Amino acid sequence: MIQDLSLNKEKAVAFYKTAYLGDPAKAVELYVGSQYIQHNPVVADGKQAFIDYFNEMHRDYPNKSIEFVRVIAEGDLVALHTHQTWPEGDEYVTMDFFRFDDQGKIVEHWDAIQTIPAATKNGNPMY
């Protein structure tokens, strides 16, 4: 099946935003396929583990925010490059990768997260 890259990009952003802002069960219901393979080492495999993790995160950090800086799609993958701001002013750059199945549903996830430093040797921003 040929992937609809624009639609997959929209779905990946909507999925992440819905979960991140406090409704991971809805995110899973709308955007996840029959399985959900997780590669983040602090989250277990499966849909319920994803829901539990994001419910806990929202409970503990309800005032966090996210900005989607870049969204890139190729084949069955979508990459999100985000800027997250958490309570106490903590800021992170994240990169999330989602794999879509033939029905246009998310079935696999990888990510990396890094604290945004106060200064860099090269003077370039993280974005």
C-alpha positions as CSV (number, residue, x, y, z in Angstrom):
1,M,0.0,0.0,0.0
2,I,1.2,3.5,-0.8
3,Q,1.2,5.6,2.4
4,D,-0.5,9.0,2.4
5,L,2.4,11.0,3.8
6,S,0.5,14.2,4.5
7,L,-2.3,12.4,6.3
8,N,0.2,10.3,8.3
9,K,1.9,13.6,9.4
10,E,-1.4,15.0,10.5
11,K,-2.2,11.8,12.4
12,A,1.2,11.6,14.1
13,V,0.8,15.2,15.4
14,A,-2.8,14.7,16.5
15,F,-1.9,11.5,18.2
16,Y,1.0,13.0,20.1
17,K,-0.8,16.2,21.0
18,T,-3.9,14.3,22.2
19,A,-1.9,12.0,24.5
20,Y,0.5,14.7,25.7
21,L,-2.2,17.1,26.6
22,G,-4.1,14.6,28.7
23,D,-6.2,12.2,26.7
24,P,-4.0,9.2,25.8
25,A,-7.0,6.7,25.7
26,K,-8.6,8.9,22.9
27,A,-5.3,9.1,21.1
28,V,-5.0,5.3,21.1
29,E,-8.6,4.8,20.1
30,L,-8.3,7.2,17.1
31,Y,-4.8,6.6,15.8
32,V,-3.3,3.3,17.0
33,G,-3.5,0.0,15.1
34,S,-4.0,-3.5,16.4
35,Q,-0.6,-3.5,18.1
36,Y,1.7,-0.8,19.6
37,I,5.4,-1.7,19.8
38,Q,7.3,0.6,22.1
39,H,11.0,1.2,22.0
40,N,11.2,3.8,24.8
41,P,12.9,1.9,27.6
42,V,10.8,3.4,30.4
43,V,7.5,2.5,28.8
44,A,6.2,-1.1,28.4
45,D,4.9,-2.5,25.1
46,G,1.2,-2.2,24.2
47,K,-1.6,0.3,24.1
48,Q,-2.5,0.2,27.8
49,A,1.1,0.8,28.9
50,F,1.1,3.9,26.7
51,I,-2.2,5.1,28.2
52,D,-0.9,4.5,31.7
53,Y,2.4,6.3,31.1
54,F,0.7,9.4,29.6
55,N,-2.0,9.5,32.2
56,E,0.7,9.5,34.9
57,M,2.7,12.2,33.1
58,H,-0.4,14.4,32.8
59,R,-1.3,13.9,36.4
60,D,2.2,14.8,37.6
61,Y,2.9,17.6,35.1
62,P,-0.4,19.1,33.9
63,N,1.1,22.4,32.9
64,K,3.6,21.1,30.3
65,S,3.5,22.4,26.7
66,I,4.7,21.2,23.4
67,E,5.6,22.9,20.1
68,F,5.9,20.8,16.9
69,V,9.0,22.3,15.2
70,R,9.3,19.8,12.3
71,V,7.3,16.9,10.9
72,I,8.9,14.7,8.3
73,A,7.4,11.7,6.6
74,E,9.0,9.0,4.4
75,G,7.5,5.6,3.5
76,D,5.6,4.3,6.5
77,L,7.5,6.5,9.0
78,V,6.8,10.0,10.5
79,A,9.3,11.9,12.5
80,L,8.4,14.6,15.0
81,H,10.9,17.2,16.2
82,T,9.5,19.0,19.2
83,H,10.2,21.6,21.9
84,Q,8.7,20.7,25.3
85,T,8.5,23.1,28.2
86,W,7.8,21.6,31.6
87,P,7.0,23.1,35.0
88,E,9.9,24.8,36.7
89,G,11.1,26.0,33.2
90,D,12.7,22.7,32.2
91,E,13.0,22.5,28.4
92,Y,13.6,19.5,26.1
93,V,14.2,18.8,22.5
94,T,12.6,15.5,21.5
95,M,12.5,13.4,18.3
96,D,9.8,10.8,18.0
97,F,9.4,8.3,15.1
98,F,6.2,6.5,14.4
99,R,5.6,3.6,12.0
100,F,2.2,3.3,10.3
101,D,0.6,0.1,9.1
102,D,-1.2,-0.4,5.8
103,Q,-4.5,1.0,7.3
104,G,-2.8,4.3,8.3
105,K,-2.6,3.5,12.0
106,I,0.4,3.9,14.3
107,V,1.9,0.6,15.3
108,E,5.5,1.4,16.5
109,H,7.3,4.2,18.3
110,W,11.0,5.2,18.9
111,D,12.1,8.4,20.6
112,A,15.0,10.4,22.0
113,I,14.9,13.3,24.4
114,Q,17.6,15.8,25.5
115,T,17.6,18.7,27.9
116,I,18.1,22.0,26.1
117,P,21.4,23.4,27.4
118,A,21.8,27.0,28.5
119,A,24.8,27.4,26.0
120,T,26.4,25.5,23.2
121,K,30.0,25.5,22.0
122,N,28.8,26.2,18.5
123,G,26.3,28.9,19.4
124,N,23.6,27.1,17.3
125,P,20.1,26.6,18.7
126,M,18.6,23.1,19.1
127,Y,16.1,23.8,16.4
